Amino acid sequence: MSDRVAASPSDNQLHVFVEPSLRFCMSAAATRLGYAYPSLRFVVDVDGIAVTGLINDESLLQREVLHAVYREHILYQALPLRHSLIDGLLRS
């Protein structure tokens, strides 16, 4: 399957700016969003995530993108704690 998808004339584009401190989470968030919204295309760029497709509600989609980025950030922050808990349980 090709990574390039041609935009149809009815497609909309939305760019969601992501704060610099969260940008390392954009790729994982874009992948997760691709599964949640298969009719849309999510592309990570320098300062955010570009969305292409038939966008019904830009405000809602922007919140969804930022929520996905923040979820990935929380997962990243909690990973050492999760590893410690699992190690502690396995050693008991």
Backbone as numpy.savetxt, mean C-alpha at the origin, in Angstrom:
# Nx Ny Nz CAx CAy CAz Cx Cy Cz
2.39 -12.38 -17.12 1.54 -11.20 -17.12 2.43 -9.96 -17.12
2.12 -9.02 -17.95 2.92 -7.80 -18.07 2.64 -6.86 -16.91
3.69 -6.16 -16.48 3.54 -5.19 -15.40 2.90 -3.90 -15.90
2.91 -3.70 -17.21 2.33 -2.49 -17.79 0.88 -2.74 -18.16
0.03 -1.82 -17.75 -1.39 -1.90 -18.07 -1.76 -0.60 -18.75
-2.33 -0.70 -19.93 -2.72 0.51 -20.66 -3.93 1.13 -20.00
-3.90 2.43 -19.82 -5.03 3.14 -19.21 -6.09 3.37 -20.28
-7.32 3.11 -19.92 -8.41 3.36 -20.86 -8.82 4.82 -20.74
-9.53 5.35 -21.74 -9.91 6.77 -21.71 -10.76 7.16 -20.51
-11.47 6.18 -19.92 -12.32 6.51 -18.78 -11.60 6.38 -17.44
-10.34 5.97 -17.47 -9.59 5.81 -16.23 -9.27 7.15 -15.59
-9.29 7.15 -14.29 -8.89 8.32 -13.51 -7.50 8.07 -12.95
-6.85 9.14 -12.55 -5.56 9.01 -11.88 -5.61 9.77 -10.57
-4.99 9.19 -9.56 -4.92 9.80 -8.25 -3.51 9.59 -7.73
-2.93 10.63 -7.16 -1.62 10.49 -6.53 -1.80 10.75 -5.04
-1.37 9.79 -4.24 -1.47 9.92 -2.78 -0.08 10.17 -2.24
0.14 11.34 -1.67 1.42 11.71 -1.07 1.59 10.93 0.23
2.80 10.39 0.43 3.12 9.64 1.64 4.26 10.35 2.34
4.11 10.55 3.63 5.15 11.22 4.43 6.48 10.48 4.30
7.58 11.23 4.27 8.90 10.60 4.11 9.20 9.48 5.11
8.75 9.62 6.33 9.05 8.61 7.35 8.33 7.29 7.11
7.32 7.27 6.23 6.56 6.05 5.96 6.83 5.48 4.57
7.68 6.11 3.81 7.86 5.72 2.41 8.45 4.33 2.22
9.18 3.83 3.20 9.75 2.49 3.06 8.65 1.42 3.08
7.44 1.79 3.47 6.31 0.86 3.54 5.45 0.88 2.28
5.75 1.77 1.35 4.86 1.96 0.19 4.76 0.74 -0.70
5.86 0.06 -0.94 5.84 -1.08 -1.85 4.94 -2.20 -1.32
5.09 -2.53 -0.06 4.26 -3.58 0.54 2.79 -3.16 0.55
2.54 -1.89 0.84 1.16 -1.40 0.85 0.55 -1.45 -0.55
1.33 -1.09 -1.57 0.82 -1.13 -2.94 0.49 -2.56 -3.35
1.30 -3.50 -2.94 1.02 -4.91 -3.23 -0.27 -5.35 -2.57
-0.45 -5.02 -1.31 -1.67 -5.38 -0.58 -2.89 -4.71 -1.21
-2.76 -3.45 -1.60 -3.87 -2.74 -2.24 -4.23 -3.36 -3.59
-3.23 -3.86 -4.29 -3.49 -4.51 -5.58 -4.39 -5.73 -5.44
-4.25 -6.44 -4.33 -5.12 -7.59 -4.08 -6.52 -7.13 -3.66
-6.59 -6.07 -2.90 -7.89 -5.58 -2.42 -8.69 -4.88 -3.53
-7.98 -4.26 -4.47 -8.61 -3.52 -5.56 -8.01 -3.98 -6.89
-8.39 -5.17 -7.37 -7.76 -5.70 -8.58 -8.05 -4.89 -9.86
-9.08 -4.06 -9.85 -9.38 -3.27 -11.04 -8.56 -1.98 -11.12
-7.81 -1.68 -10.06 -6.98 -0.48 -10.03 -5.51 -0.86 -10.12
-4.71 0.08 -10.56 -3.26 -0.14 -10.66 -2.57 0.80 -9.67
-1.73 0.25 -8.82 -1.01 1.01 -7.81 0.48 0.98 -8.15
1.07 2.18 -8.30 2.49 2.28 -8.66 3.17 3.19 -7.65
4.25 2.70 -7.08 5.03 3.48 -6.13 5.93 4.42 -6.92
5.93 5.69 -6.54 6.86 6.64 -7.14 7.67 7.31 -6.04
8.32 8.38 -6.34 9.27 8.99 -5.41 8.63 9.44 -4.10
7.47 10.06 -4.18 6.88 10.64 -2.96 5.48 10.14 -2.64
5.09 9.01 -3.22 3.77 8.49 -2.90 3.39 7.31 -3.77
2.09 7.09 -3.84 1.55 5.98 -4.62 0.58 6.56 -5.64
0.80 6.22 -6.90 -0.09 6.66 -7.97 -1.10 5.55 -8.23
-2.36 5.93 -8.36 -3.44 4.99 -8.59 -4.07 5.32 -9.94
-4.27 4.31 -10.76 -4.90 4.48 -12.06 -6.03 3.46 -12.18
-7.14 3.90 -12.72 -8.27 3.01 -12.93 -9.56 3.78 -12.77
-10.64 3.07 -12.75 -11.95 3.69 -12.57 -12.15 3.94 -11.07
-11.90 5.17 -10.66 -11.95 5.56 -9.25 -13.30 6.22 -8.98
-14.09 5.58 -8.14 -15.42 6.10 -7.84 -15.39 7.19 -6.78
-14.58 7.02 -5.76 -14.54 7.95 -4.64 -13.08 8.22 -4.28
-12.54 9.34 -4.76 -11.12 9.65 -4.55 -10.79 9.80 -3.07
-11.67 10.41 -2.32 -11.43 10.63 -0.89 -11.32 9.29 -0.15
-12.23 8.39 -0.44 -12.20 7.07 0.19 -10.95 6.31 -0.21
-10.61 6.34 -1.48 -9.43 5.62 -1.95 -8.15 6.19 -1.34
-8.08 7.51 -1.21 -6.91 8.12 -0.58 -6.78 7.64 0.86
-7.88 7.57 1.58 -7.84 7.06 2.97 -7.40 5.60 3.00
-7.89 4.81 2.04 -7.51 3.39 1.98 -6.01 3.22 1.72
-5.47 4.03 0.83 -4.04 3.95 0.53 -3.22 4.32 1.77
-3.57 5.42 2.41 -2.83 5.84 3.60 -2.98 4.83 4.73
-4.17 4.24 4.85 -4.39 3.22 5.87 -3.50 2.00 5.60
-3.40 1.60 4.35 -2.56 0.45 4.01 -1.08 0.73 4.31
-0.63 1.94 4.01 0.76 2.31 4.30 0.99 2.28 5.81
0.06 2.84 6.57 0.22 2.87 8.02 0.16 1.46 8.62
-0.70 0.59 8.07 -0.75 -0.81 8.54 0.59 -1.49 8.35
1.22 -1.26 7.19 2.53 -1.85 6.94 3.56 -1.30 7.92
3.46 -0.02 8.26 4.37 0.59 9.22 4.20 -0.04 10.60
2.97 -0.25 11.01 2.70 -0.89 12.31 3.24 -2.32 12.32
3.02 -3.04 11.23 3.54 -4.40 11.12 5.06 -4.41 11.26
5.70 -3.48 10.57 7.17 -3.37 10.63 7.64 -3.07 12.06
6.95 -2.14 12.74 7.34 -1.78 14.10 7.12 -2.92 15.08
6.07 -3.70 14.87 5.72 -4.77 15.81 6.49 -6.06 15.57
7.19 -6.15 14.44 7.86 -7.39 14.11 8.88 -7.85 15.16
9.75 -6.98 15.67 10.69 -7.44 16.71 9.97 -7.96 17.96
8.90 -7.30 18.35 8.13 -7.75 19.51 7.51 -9.12 19.25
6.96 -9.30 18.07 6.36 -10.60 17.72 7.41 -11.69 17.75
8.60 -11.42 17.22 9.67 -12.41 17.24 10.08 -12.74 18.68
10.16 -11.73 19.52 10.53 -11.96 20.93 9.48 -12.82 21.64
8.22 -12.52 21.38 7.15 -13.30 22.00 7.18 -14.76 21.55
7.38 -14.97 20.27 7.42 -16.34 19.75 8.64 -17.07 20.30
9.78 -16.41 20.32 10.98 -17.03 20.89 10.77 -17.40 22.36
10.12 -16.50 23.09 9.86 -16.76 24.50 8.92 -17.95 24.70
7.93 -18.06 23.85 6.99 -19.18 23.95 7.65 -20.50 23.57
8.51 -20.46 22.57 9.16 -21.69 22.13 10.20 -22.19 23.12
10.79 -21.29 23.88 11.80 -21.66 24.86 11.19 -22.13 26.18
9.93 -21.89 26.37 9.26 -22.28 27.64 9.07 -23.76 27.73
